[in-house]
Amino acid sequence: MKQYLLETKLLDYNSIEIQKLIKERKWSEVNYKEKILYIYNYVRDEILFGYNLCDNLSSSVILSDGYGQCNTKGILFMSLLRAVAIPCRMHGFMINKILQKGAITGLAYKLSPNEILHSWVEVFYKNRWLNLEGFILDIVYLTKLQKKFKRCTGIFCGYGVATKDFKNPQIFWNNNDTYIQKEGITCDLGVFSSPDELFKEHMQNLNFIKKKIYENFVRHLMNRNVNKIRQSFEP
């Protein structure tokens, strides 16, 4: 288990920002299950769903951003878990870009790669590894999305969601696996001891020009689209 508790460049859990948060929330003082639950709920709902500059950011930077997607929220989640002695690792995948349709639109969607690097976090609990992916979308965003598409109760794919049960997706943790994008997976890349190891072997399929367009233009459009859903009027 030692390798699943190590600090890394991306999992910088001894940083001032991470340690301050843990101390404020008193996560070190609760039992094993509560550590996972409280940190899971924090990353899901208090770190908003959104698109950062890139995937390979340190957890302290992601915490400062206050938002993230699958890979970046996963980095923060892992860093917080390891900081309170919970073993965890990262499982890498590729997902179909159709999962992002609605968050990304128009020409930007057409020019984006067909497959996108994705990950979830595996946490060691009661002598087995649990798959935790349901922390990607904050509850406010997901609830507004469900209201926008209130007639959909089964399969839904788009706006950062890929689930067979849109009305009741498996996002709440209580000793179980959680998922919100699993149905969009096209390829399994395997398990990695850290996000650093995942990104050594796999990165988003963007050339230099597309990468700069994403960083400076596309991600801001995506965040605006996501925020429009989150801030939508409720009649």
C-alpha positions as CSV (number, residue, x, y, z in Angstrom):
1,M,0.0,0.0,0.0
2,K,3.0,2.4,0.4
3,Q,3.0,3.4,-3.2
4,Y,-0.7,4.4,-2.9
5,L,0.1,6.9,-0.1
6,L,3.1,8.7,-1.6
7,E,3.2,12.4,-2.2
8,T,4.0,13.3,-5.8
9,K,4.4,16.5,-7.9
10,L,0.7,16.5,-8.7
11,L,-0.4,15.0,-5.4
12,D,1.3,17.8,-3.3
13,Y,-0.7,17.1,-0.2
14,N,1.9,18.7,2.1
15,S,1.3,22.1,0.5
16,I,0.1,24.8,2.8
17,E,-3.3,25.1,1.0
18,I,-4.1,21.4,1.2
19,Q,-3.0,21.1,4.9
20,K,-5.0,24.2,5.8
21,L,-8.2,22.7,4.3
22,I,-7.7,19.4,6.1
23,K,-7.2,21.1,9.4
24,E,-10.2,23.4,8.9
25,R,-12.5,20.5,8.0
26,K,-11.0,18.2,10.8
27,W,-10.8,15.3,8.4
28,S,-7.9,13.8,10.2
29,E,-10.0,13.4,13.3
30,V,-12.8,11.2,11.9
31,N,-12.9,7.5,11.2
32,Y,-11.8,5.8,8.0
33,K,-15.2,5.7,6.3
34,E,-16.0,9.3,7.3
35,K,-12.7,10.5,5.8
36,I,-13.7,9.0,2.4
37,L,-17.3,10.2,2.6
38,Y,-16.5,13.8,3.7
39,I,-13.7,14.3,1.2
40,Y,-15.8,12.7,-1.6
41,N,-18.7,15.0,-0.9
42,Y,-16.4,18.0,-0.7
43,V,-14.8,17.4,-4.0
44,R,-18.1,16.6,-5.7
45,D,-20.1,19.6,-4.5
46,E,-17.7,22.3,-3.3
47,I,-15.3,22.0,-6.2
48,L,-17.6,22.9,-9.1
49,F,-17.7,21.0,-12.4
50,G,-15.6,23.0,-14.9
51,Y,-12.6,22.9,-17.3
52,N,-9.2,23.9,-16.0
53,L,-6.2,25.0,-18.1
54,C,-5.0,21.4,-18.5
55,D,-5.1,18.0,-16.8
56,N,-1.7,17.8,-15.2
57,L,-2.2,20.4,-12.5
58,S,-1.1,20.0,-8.9
59,S,-3.8,19.5,-6.3
60,S,-3.0,22.8,-4.7
61,V,-3.6,24.6,-8.0
62,I,-6.9,22.8,-8.5
63,L,-8.0,23.7,-5.0
64,S,-7.2,27.3,-5.8
65,D,-9.2,27.1,-9.1
66,G,-12.2,25.8,-7.2
67,Y,-13.4,23.8,-10.1
68,G,-12.4,20.8,-12.2
69,Q,-13.3,17.9,-14.5
70,C,-12.7,14.2,-14.2
71,N,-8.9,14.3,-14.2
72,T,-8.4,17.4,-12.2
73,K,-11.0,16.7,-9.6
74,G,-9.6,13.2,-9.4
75,I,-6.1,14.6,-8.6
76,L,-7.5,16.8,-5.8
77,F,-9.6,13.9,-4.4
78,M,-6.5,11.6,-4.4
79,S,-4.3,14.2,-2.7
80,L,-6.8,14.8,0.1
81,L,-7.3,11.1,0.6
82,R,-3.6,10.4,0.8
83,A,-3.1,13.3,3.2
84,V,-5.3,11.5,5.7
85,A,-3.7,8.1,5.0
86,I,-6.3,6.6,2.7
87,P,-4.7,4.5,-0.1
88,C,-5.9,5.4,-3.6
89,R,-4.9,5.0,-7.2
90,M,-6.0,6.3,-10.6
91,H,-7.6,4.3,-13.4
92,G,-7.3,5.7,-16.9
93,F,-9.7,5.5,-19.8
94,M,-10.7,7.1,-23.1
95,I,-14.2,8.4,-23.5
96,N,-16.3,9.3,-26.6
97,K,-16.4,13.1,-27.1
98,I,-20.2,12.9,-27.5
99,L,-20.3,12.8,-23.7
100,Q,-19.2,16.5,-23.7
101,K,-21.7,17.7,-26.4
102,G,-23.7,20.5,-24.9
103,A,-20.8,21.7,-22.8
104,I,-18.8,22.1,-26.0
105,T,-20.7,23.2,-29.1
106,G,-20.4,24.3,-32.7
107,L,-17.1,24.3,-34.5
108,A,-15.1,23.6,-31.3
109,Y,-17.0,20.4,-30.9
110,K,-16.4,19.4,-34.5
111,L,-12.7,20.0,-34.2
112,S,-12.2,18.3,-30.9
113,P,-10.7,14.8,-30.8
114,N,-13.1,11.9,-31.0
115,E,-11.8,10.4,-27.8
116,I,-10.9,12.2,-24.6
117,L,-8.6,11.1,-21.8
118,H,-10.7,10.2,-18.7
119,S,-10.0,8.8,-15.3
120,W,-11.7,7.8,-12.0
121,V,-10.2,7.2,-8.6
122,E,-10.0,3.8,-6.9
123,V,-10.0,3.8,-3.1
124,F,-9.0,0.9,-0.9
125,Y,-11.8,0.2,1.5
126,K,-12.6,-3.0,3.5
127,N,-9.9,-5.0,1.6
128,R,-11.1,-4.1,-1.9
129,W,-10.8,-1.3,-4.4
130,L,-13.9,0.8,-5.0
131,N,-14.4,2.7,-8.2
132,L,-15.3,6.4,-7.5
133,E,-16.3,8.5,-10.5
134,G,-19.5,10.1,-9.2
135,F,-17.7,13.2,-7.8
136,I,-17.2,14.8,-11.2
137,L,-20.4,16.8,-11.4
138,D,-21.5,19.0,-8.5
139,I,-25.1,18.4,-7.3
140,V,-26.3,21.9,-8.3
141,Y,-25.2,21.5,-11.9
142,L,-26.5,18.0,-12.2
143,T,-29.9,18.9,-10.6
144,K,-30.3,21.8,-13.0
145,L,-29.4,19.5,-15.9
146,Q,-32.0,17.0,-14.8
147,K,-34.6,19.8,-14.8
148,K,-33.6,21.0,-18.2
149,F,-34.1,17.5,-19.5
150,K,-36.8,16.4,-17.1
151,R,-38.5,14.1,-19.6
152,C,-35.4,11.9,-19.7
153,T,-35.4,9.2,-17.0
154,G,-33.2,6.5,-18.6
155,I,-30.1,6.7,-20.7
156,F,-28.5,10.2,-21.1
157,C,-25.3,11.2,-22.8
158,G,-24.0,14.8,-23.0
159,Y,-23.1,17.9,-20.9
160,G,-20.5,15.8,-19.0
161,V,-22.9,12.9,-18.3
162,A,-23.0,9.3,-19.6
163,T,-25.4,7.2,-17.5
164,K,-28.1,4.6,-17.9
165,D,-30.2,6.2,-15.2
166,F,-30.3,10.0,-15.6
167,K,-33.0,10.5,-13.0
168,N,-31.1,8.5,-10.3
169,P,-27.4,8.3,-11.2
170,Q,-25.1,6.4,-8.9
171,I,-23.3,9.4,-7.4
172,F,-23.8,9.0,-3.7
173,W,-21.2,7.1,-1.7
174,N,-22.0,4.6,1.0
175,N,-19.5,1.7,0.7
176,N,-20.2,1.4,-3.0
177,D,-18.8,2.2,-6.5
178,T,-20.1,5.5,-8.0
179,Y,-20.3,6.5,-11.6
180,I,-21.5,9.5,-13.8
181,Q,-19.5,9.1,-17.0
182,K,-18.8,5.4,-17.2
183,E,-21.2,4.7,-20.1
184,G,-19.0,6.9,-22.4
185,I,-15.9,4.8,-22.0
186,T,-14.4,3.5,-25.2
187,C,-11.0,2.2,-24.0
188,D,-9.4,1.0,-20.7
189,L,-5.9,2.3,-20.2
190,G,-5.2,0.4,-16.9
191,V,-4.5,1.3,-13.3
192,F,-1.8,3.8,-12.3
193,S,-0.3,4.4,-8.9
194,S,-0.6,8.2,-9.4
195,P,-1.9,10.8,-11.9
196,D,1.8,11.6,-12.6
197,E,2.2,8.0,-13.9
198,L,-0.9,8.2,-16.0
199,F,0.1,11.5,-17.7
200,K,3.6,10.1,-18.4
201,E,2.0,7.6,-20.8
202,H,-1.2,9.4,-21.9
203,M,-2.2,12.9,-22.6
204,Q,-5.1,14.6,-24.4
205,N,-4.8,14.1,-28.2
206,L,-4.3,17.8,-29.1
207,N,-1.5,19.2,-31.2
208,F,0.2,22.5,-30.2
209,I,-2.2,24.8,-32.0
210,K,-5.4,23.0,-30.8
211,K,-3.9,22.9,-27.3
212,K,-3.5,26.7,-27.3
213,I,-7.0,27.2,-28.7
214,Y,-8.4,25.0,-26.0
215,E,-6.5,26.8,-23.2
216,N,-7.3,30.3,-24.4
217,F,-10.7,30.0,-25.9
218,V,-12.6,26.7,-25.9
219,R,-12.4,25.9,-22.2
220,H,-13.8,29.4,-21.4
221,L,-16.8,28.7,-23.7
222,M,-17.3,25.3,-22.1
223,N,-17.3,26.9,-18.6
224,R,-19.8,29.5,-19.7
225,N,-22.1,26.8,-21.1
226,V,-21.8,24.8,-17.8
227,N,-22.4,27.9,-15.7
228,K,-25.5,28.8,-17.7
229,I,-27.0,25.4,-16.7
230,R,-25.9,25.8,-13.1
231,Q,-27.4,29.4,-12.9
232,S,-30.5,28.6,-14.9
233,F,-33.8,30.1,-13.7
234,E,-36.2,27.8,-11.8
235,P,-39.8,28.7,-12.5
